């Protein structure tokens, strides 16, 4: 602990600038920039780091060992880091000779110490360490895992936070310690989904004293997620041939692609681009349906049908109806550049895959990660991947049951629950009253 505190005290902010992907403009990260100042077209911005060859700082705590490629000005307490290891059981079962698992979650025996059990901690510890002079309250919308991760990080580091989630996903709000009062939670009523939670967050940031975390537009969120690839490449010694992950918004896949591009510039780990082997939980397949048609834009979807599909899937976190797909630098561009496919995985297939992972590798995986495992099984059995290819399987969450069995768990209830069709002015008034009544 003493060495970590010394390392944190001696840390110098990472040097980087921002680049617009719509016009190429380069500018400094003055304060929480989320988009190109010129607003030419919907577009992501990207962090360009002064250090082009990654140096892994093993003396830094947790995630911050990858600080060279994180847009941060400080290090926070409590972070874990993605852990990559060569598979034995699953690789033998599938006949894949170079299968590597990047595990995000709780598995102390392998050095994995993310107490929320999800790689959303990678986002939270990066975002909350980014330069930000605001004295207001950060607003984060989530389908569950992101909320749990941000709540943990903000509670531990006393960062004011308002979370919005669907009430049907409230079971994801569990912690081993009660949350600090700086973290507040509201929800949309039962039957709502992630898109409805985003609607609540959009109303909150219209109020004075609140600011948006930014989602996929926040470079710190994407580059925090990209540490999964930094872990894999620096452990394996080369860029993998295939990258497997289940997606809801696709932000993690965009982050993986961007990390890949940085390694190409680094020059020490190969010159290939990982093929993006992505998956969604059927019947909720909006990204797959758009990509299968090579549509540069998402296809229209009825709100009622989408909500019904979300109710049916086990991996509730994979339920984004408005993903960063079509904008410049988004998922469509990533897939077009790197190549890839999106597979449909049923609840039953994911459940069987989770059982297989537990049996062969020795730890539980959460439903979204089980979807990714199932997609790997389908690809291997369908001869869609070479048996000797270097494969990265991103387990985006795991060890949840292990952590819960070893700790006393507290569940957080929302302070307010809003109807799906509530008047926006009334919602904003009630949110404002929540904070004025402190």
Phi, psi and omega in degrees: 000319181298320180293324177295317180296321178295318180297319180294321180292328183270359185292138175249138181307141178294138179266125181198169170223175182250147177230132176284135178272354179268330183228353179082001181299140179246133183206161181284157176274083185295310180191096170061042179294135181240351182202163177298133180296339183278336179053048179295315182199163177304124188201149169276159168249160185227143176279131176247114188270142178297323178276115184267339175249118187294130172248119179278119183266090184295341178281347179276146183287139170051231184300333188286000170296341178257028187298337178304328183241037173233133183276072190234156177245356180203171173243142181253160180281145166100003187280150168258189179215150174299142181238126181250134177215157178280127181293146174245301184293307182294321180296319179293318181298321183265353181072032179254116191280339182227056178267122178245137180253126172257112188258127176241113182156212186247112179202073186306327181297337178252007179084011180267118190231033176278107189285347173276350178077017185214151180288358173297340173298326178300319177295310188296317181288337175278310181301314185287348177261358180285154179302130183198112181268001182293139174260009183272199182252125177285140181246127181232126172263143185206153171271356176149294185296318179298318179300316181296318181293311180295323178299317179297311184294314182291322178297314183291329185251012174057049179253118182301132187214135169244123180255139173237128182219162171287137181301327181295345180255015185297338178297344179282350184268071179240149185211156178272351175222149175301145181285147173294154182293351178287347180256125180239149186226129172232164184216156168268150190297166179305138185101345177276169180225191183303321180299323177291325176294321177298321178301316178298316182295323179296325177290321181297319184287352174283348180274149178295138178093003178238147176219149184280139171297320172110345179059224182299337181286345181275115183300329180291327177293311182295317183287335171294316177295327181294346179295341175298319179287325177299319177298313183296310185295317181288336176280313182287323182096003178202163177287129179297163176276325183230145178234118181254129176201144170277146185230146170248303175264335185088002181298323179296324178290321175299316180298320178296317178299315180295320176297319176303315179298323178294322178291329175297320178288326176303315172087358186258357190235017179111177185234015183264160172253130179297133173286128184275108181257091190253163184210152174232160183269110179294142014267007181273098190228042186296322180288317178301316183296322178290316183291323180301330177268001186054035178285130178284357178227155176295150179275152178299143177217134180289134182302317181295318178295317181299315180298321178296318179295321179296322177299326185283334186275147177282324182274077186301333183290347180264052191227041181273120179274345182232065184284162177282067186265310192269339184290159182301128182084006182274197187295322178301315179296320179298314180293322179294323183281313185269338186083154178160177179224163174235124184256151174263131180234127180280164176303317182296318178297319180293320179298317178295322180294321179296318178298320180293318180296317179299318181291317188269331183249335170102015176211158179279154176234148181281166190305320180295318178296326177297326175298319179295318178298317180297322179293324176296317179299314180298318181293320180292315181289336179266009179056038178270353180224148179286136182297336181259004179290153174277119187241132173253120174255112182272103174276101189282350177195135180190167181077014182296314180294323178299313181295316181296325179291335184263355185222156172281129187251134174250138177254135182262127177265150177289147177286326180219147176237125185253139175297152182296327183252027182293152178294126182304321180295322178293321178299312181297322179297316182291323177296315178301319180294327177304316186275333177286338183274004182295000000 
